[in-house]
Protein backbone atom coordinates (compact mmCIF):
# COMPACT_ATOMS: atom_id res chain seq x y z
CA UNK A 1 0.00 0.00 0.00
CA UNK A 2 1.36 3.41 -1.00
CA UNK A 3 1.40 6.29 1.45
CA UNK A 4 0.68 9.43 -0.58
CA UNK A 5 0.75 11.83 2.38
CA UNK A 6 4.41 12.60 1.81
CA UNK A 7 3.78 13.87 -1.73
CA UNK A 8 4.50 17.57 -1.93
CA UNK A 9 2.93 19.99 -4.36
CA UNK A 10 5.10 22.40 -6.30
CA UNK A 11 2.50 25.18 -6.21
CA UNK A 12 1.33 26.85 -3.01
CA UNK A 13 -2.22 25.99 -1.98
CA UNK A 14 -4.98 28.47 -2.74
CA UNK A 15 -6.47 29.95 0.45
CA UNK A 16 -9.86 28.43 1.19
CA UNK A 17 -11.52 31.79 1.80
CA UNK A 18 -10.45 33.13 -1.64
CA UNK A 19 -13.43 33.07 -3.97
CA UNK A 20 -13.22 33.53 -7.70
CA UNK A 21 -15.81 33.76 -10.44
CA UNK A 22 -15.63 29.99 -11.03
CA UNK A 23 -16.98 29.42 -7.54
CA UNK A 24 -20.13 31.36 -8.32
CA UNK A 25 -20.54 29.86 -11.79
CA UNK A 26 -20.05 26.22 -10.82
CA UNK A 27 -21.67 26.25 -7.38
CA UNK A 28 -25.04 24.68 -6.67
CA UNK A 29 -26.55 28.14 -6.18
CA UNK A 30 -26.24 28.79 -9.92
CA UNK A 31 -29.24 27.31 -11.77
CA UNK A 32 -27.04 26.84 -14.86
CA UNK A 33 -24.42 24.77 -13.01
CA UNK A 34 -25.76 21.44 -14.30
CA UNK A 35 -25.51 22.50 -17.94
CA UNK A 36 -22.05 23.94 -17.24
CA UNK A 37 -20.97 20.53 -15.90
CA UNK A 38 -22.50 18.77 -18.92
CA UNK A 39 -20.75 21.06 -21.39
CA UNK A 40 -17.43 20.78 -19.57
CA UNK A 41 -17.80 17.00 -19.77
CA UNK A 42 -18.45 17.32 -23.51
CA UNK A 43 -15.46 19.60 -24.00
CA UNK A 44 -13.31 17.28 -21.92
CA UNK A 45 -14.20 14.09 -23.73
CA UNK A 46 -11.74 12.42 -26.04
CA UNK A 47 -13.26 13.37 -29.40
CA UNK A 48 -15.41 16.52 -29.24
CA UNK A 49 -12.64 19.09 -29.37
CA UNK A 50 -10.92 17.23 -32.18
CA UNK A 51 -14.15 17.34 -34.20
CA UNK A 52 -14.70 21.03 -33.43
CA UNK A 53 -11.08 21.78 -34.32
CA UNK A 54 -11.29 19.94 -37.64
CA UNK A 55 -14.59 21.64 -38.52
CA UNK A 56 -13.36 25.10 -37.50
CA UNK A 57 -12.12 25.96 -41.00
CA UNK A 58 -15.10 24.65 -42.93
CA UNK A 59 -17.64 21.89 -43.47
CA UNK A 60 -16.67 18.28 -44.08
CA UNK A 61 -18.46 15.10 -44.98
CA UNK A 62 -18.61 12.25 -42.49
CA UNK A 63 -15.96 10.14 -44.24
CA UNK A 64 -13.62 13.14 -44.50
CA UNK A 65 -14.00 13.71 -40.76
CA UNK A 66 -13.36 10.06 -40.00
CA UNK A 67 -10.21 10.02 -42.15
CA UNK A 68 -8.94 13.23 -40.58
CA UNK A 69 -9.44 12.20 -36.94
CA UNK A 70 -7.08 9.33 -36.29
CA UNK A 71 -8.52 6.45 -34.29
CA UNK A 72 -12.18 7.49 -34.12
CA UNK A 73 -14.66 4.73 -34.92
CA UNK A 74 -17.74 5.19 -37.08
CA UNK A 75 -19.98 4.72 -34.05
CA UNK A 76 -18.04 7.17 -31.86
CA UNK A 77 -17.96 9.82 -34.58
CA UNK A 78 -21.72 9.44 -35.04
CA UNK A 79 -22.34 9.82 -31.29
CA UNK A 80 -19.98 12.77 -31.01
CA UNK A 81 -21.54 14.61 -33.95
CA UNK A 82 -25.06 14.06 -32.58
CA UNK A 83 -24.05 15.37 -29.16
CA UNK A 84 -22.31 18.41 -30.64
CA UNK A 85 -25.31 19.07 -32.86
CA UNK A 86 -27.64 18.83 -29.85
CA UNK A 87 -25.47 21.37 -27.99
CA UNK A 88 -25.58 23.76 -30.95
CA UNK A 89 -21.88 23.44 -31.70
CA UNK A 90 -22.21 21.62 -35.04
CA UNK A 91 -24.75 21.68 -37.86
CA UNK A 92 -25.68 18.80 -40.13
CA UNK A 93 -26.76 19.70 -43.66
CA UNK A 94 -28.27 17.08 -45.93
CA UNK A 95 -28.31 17.78 -49.68
CA UNK A 96 -31.00 16.12 -51.87
CA UNK A 97 -28.56 14.63 -54.35
CA UNK A 98 -27.85 11.18 -55.68
CA UNK A 99 -25.89 9.84 -53.96
CA UNK A 100 -27.02 11.71 -50.85
CA UNK A 101 -24.49 14.16 -49.42
CA UNK A 102 -24.33 15.22 -45.77
CA UNK A 103 -21.94 17.83 -44.45
CA UNK A 104 -21.07 18.82 -40.91
CA UNK A 105 -19.88 22.30 -39.96
CA UNK A 106 -18.99 24.12 -36.76
CA UNK A 107 -21.56 26.75 -35.86
CA UNK A 108 -20.43 30.23 -34.78
CA UNK A 109 -20.90 28.97 -31.22
CA UNK A 110 -18.71 25.95 -31.97
CA UNK A 111 -16.04 28.11 -33.61
CA UNK A 112 -16.06 30.43 -30.58
CA UNK A 113 -15.16 27.40 -28.46
CA UNK A 114 -11.93 27.04 -30.44
CA UNK A 115 -10.46 30.18 -28.85
CA UNK A 116 -10.32 28.90 -25.27
CA UNK A 117 -9.32 25.44 -26.50
CA UNK A 118 -6.38 26.96 -28.39
CA UNK A 119 -5.48 28.77 -25.15
CA UNK A 120 -5.52 25.45 -23.30
CA UNK A 121 -3.39 23.84 -26.00
CA UNK A 122 -0.91 26.73 -25.71
CA UNK A 123 -0.85 26.35 -21.92
CA UNK A 124 -0.14 22.62 -22.30
CA UNK A 125 2.64 23.36 -24.79
CA UNK A 126 4.16 25.98 -22.47
CA UNK A 127 4.05 23.70 -19.41
CA UNK A 128 4.52 20.20 -20.82
CA UNK A 129 8.04 19.83 -19.37
CA UNK A 130 6.84 20.83 -15.89
CA UNK A 131 3.97 18.35 -16.11
CA UNK A 132 6.32 15.60 -17.32
CA UNK A 133 8.73 16.37 -14.44
CA UNK A 134 5.89 16.28 -11.91
CA UNK A 135 4.67 12.93 -13.29
CA UNK A 136 8.19 11.47 -13.19
CA UNK A 137 8.67 12.64 -9.59
CA UNK A 138 5.30 11.23 -8.57
CA UNK A 139 6.00 7.89 -10.28
CA UNK A 140 9.47 7.69 -8.72
CA UNK A 141 8.00 8.40 -5.29
CA UNK A 142 5.26 5.81 -5.81
CA UNK A 143 7.76 3.22 -6.98
CA UNK A 144 10.03 3.90 -4.01
CA UNK A 145 7.12 3.62 -1.57
CA UNK A 146 5.98 0.30 -3.04
CA UNK A 147 9.43 -1.36 -2.69
CA UNK A 148 9.95 -3.49 0.39
Phi, psi and omega in degrees: 000135183266131176266111184266002182293336182277356180290127180255145178268146180276343180254144178292147180293150177279131179302139183297325184279359180275115178260149176225174186296334177296328179299314180290322183289322187262353182288163183292344179289337181276120180296340180270002186298328181291320178289328176298314178298318179297315180291323176295324175295319178297312181297325183275358180285172189292329191247333189302313182290330175295317179296312179301317180297318180292323182277353184304320185271354178157167184290151177220154173280163184305310183295327176295319177299313183296322178290327183284325184263101184298127172092353182277133179278163177302313182297315182291322177295319178300312180298317182296315179298318179297317179295317179293324177294318179299323181279358179081017182265341182222146173248152176241122180241124179255128181256133182281072180238168174239118356289158181301145179235130178234132178238148177243140180218149173287136175282170174305322177297316178296319178294326179293336177290336180298325183300306178293330179294318177298322175298318178294318177299317179296318177300315179298319178296320181291331188244010185299324181291323178294320179294316178299316178299317179296318178297315179299316179297318179297313180297319178299316180295319179294319178296318180295322181289335183272348179282143179290000000 
